[in-house]
Amino acid sequence: MEISKQANVVIFKDGRLTYNNRVILSGNNDSPILFLGSGKENLKMYRGHFKIKDYIESRIPLVIDKVENQKDTIIIAFKSQDTTYIKLAVSLDDEGRLIIKPILMDGKWNRLWLRLYANQDERIYGCGEQMSYFNLRGKHFPLWTSEPGVGRNKETLTTFWADVKDKAGGNYYTTNYPEPTFISTQKYYCHTTSYQYADFDFRNTNFHELQYWGIPDQVIFETADNYIDLVAKLTNLLGRQPVLPEWTDNGALLGVQGGSKRVEEITQRMLKKGVKLAGIWCQDWEGIRMTSFGKRLFWNWESNEELYPNLKEKIKAWKGKNLKFLAYINPYVANDTEMYKKADTMGFFAKNKAGNTYLVDFGEFYCGVVDFTNPQAFSWFKSIIKKNLIDIGVVGWMADFGEYLPTDIVLNDGSNPMVAHNEWPMLWAKCNYEAVKESGKLGEVVYFMRAGATGSQKYCTLLWAGDQSVNWSLDDGLASTIPAALSAGMTGNGLSHSDIGGYTSLYGNIRSKELFMRWAEMGSFLPFMRTHEGNRPSENFQVYDDDEAIDHFAKCTNVFVDLTEYRHKIIEENATKGTPVQRPLFMQYEKDDEAYEVQYEYLFGPDVLVAPVYEEGRTDWSVYLPNDEWIHLWSGKEYSGGEVNIDSPLGRIPVFYRKKSRFSDLFKSITKKYQ
């Protein structure tokens, strides 16, 4: 049985479904394609961390009953014994995409398992932002937005103490940004149009098992001859991030807080030492509160006159010095604020089952959840962004959180919070996007988010990798931001960055000078450069307190500015074609088998290879180079492919550029400038 459209061909024969010569489904009575079942989940949330248990009451393997062609749609019916329980409607849309739509025929099942064909050598990438593994084969990945957790590795002491003291230890799969979207080395993408809890299991040699807690709307596939075209097709479907504002090319965003006077003093010290700054990022613009976790922000979403008197005029003054001002906001309002009292009387917060405002514990203070399913609440919070940020001259902000929607909450539109939970980051992104667009500021304003979902591709101007620990750990330190960016890029989000120096300082983890300097080096080769003081600023190293570190940071920011012409090109590619700025080596070197397993190096566009040093005390570094003609950026020495060992003292992050790059003159000028 065959259907075709625009040179795309689907064939179903003998239990095997192929799409453009890729086997998508393959099964028989002994190896089913589909299972239906029922289960009862148990979820407990504590400050954004979820304990999820599922009791499976039934799981029934289904066999193919009959297959028929109905108006260019292949209908595959699945049965158990004599009952047909579900059908898969297989079709091609107007773009030639393969659409598989499950249609439940009998029973009230709330679990579905779909097995996709796999081969032994296949690799899988994506599933949102994954920080421990880039190639997902060999693991399963629950897709549920949450706090990633501290440490993110149950074998580490940091995660042990996080679990024991604060119920806050993560695991390899915990992430702010999961998404049921992946790319296979069979050169197809698979995307599920559903926000249901899912668990994508890539452990079996012969199949990938996609588990859904419900019946998904549809599963979409598309193929291409290469990965660049494949990501272009994926982002045609999901949307693309816009280019960054030009003012971001002027240097780093200095994360600093403590009020206008302190911010001014530190900023001037940095500028006098030659640090290139595009602006200042003051997350405490709305005030602070102190907790056992450290310095937290006062979630009232209007400028704090004590710390930042007459902020609107001060922002104008900074703008006159070519410094932009960035702030902070999230979609919750603390219940000890005036803003909360006013919004609560208007019914703008989600409710509990008793009909009262649901209060979420954020760690020694409680907040109402702005109910984005309530059109009036959505419009109200957009107005807060417009009036209290954009109208006073704020040109960017951290749009934090989005992961905390409880599953026992009652929403205005009556939707199921088990589904709305994974959708919430998209709604939060959309709120920001519409506020900026309606203010006529698209292209001028940038907001960065850690939480994500399907839709972030269009509505989120920039990702950041979340709250990494201020240490050298693979799962939660500097290194983890690399697979995070690569996996997000393979899911259609090619603009990402991270807190230079990390954020979370707990259980004895204290940021060192060396860690900050290594992180800053990597920041030079990212689309956006921004520092953070961390959750405990006074206990951790701060760049502005050390002349040597300031000089090092000045070099990093100057390199960032030097790369503007090249960075423009690759950011434009992301906006027009979806090609990620940070991309895996195999995206440009498909025939290089080694490149598919490299997760701690990245290509910065097509012509620059970056291998950040992520171990303490190292002055040399082993780098894998695909087969090409490479030039070491700092020495000008030429290399070909393979493993090379490079002298890598502080200030000389391993970076290579392609000899045949059309930007070679630009790269040569950087070599000459810093030799």
Protein Blocks (a to p, Z undefined) as FASTA:
>chain_A
ZZdeehiacddeehiaceehiafbdcdfklcfbdcdddddddddeehiacdddddfbdcd
dddfbdcdeehiacddddehjbcfbdcdddddfkopacdddddfbdjdfbdcddddddfk
lcceejhiafkbmblghiacddddddebghjaakbmklmmmmmmnopaccfkbcfbdcdd
dddfkopacddddfbdcdddfkbfkbccdddebjdfbdcddddfbfklmmmmmmmmnopc
ddddfklmnoccdddehijklmmmmmmmmmmnopacfbdcdfklnopaddfkbccdddeh
pacfklmghkllmmmmmmmnopacdddddfbdcfkbfklmmmmmnopaccdfkopacddd
eehiacddddfklmklmmmmmmmmmmmmmmnopabdcdeehilpcfkbccfklpafklmm
mmmmmmmmmmmmmmmmmnopghjaccddfbdcehjlmmpmbdcebjadfbfbfklmmklm
mmmmmmmmmnopabdcddehijbdgehiacdfklmmmmmmmmmmccbdcddebjalmlpc
cfklpfklmmmmmmmmmmmmmmmmmmmmmmmmmmmnopafbdcfklmmmmlmklmmpckb
ccehjkbccdddfbehiabdcddddddddddfklopacdedjddddddehiaccdddfkl
cklmmmmmmmmmmZZ
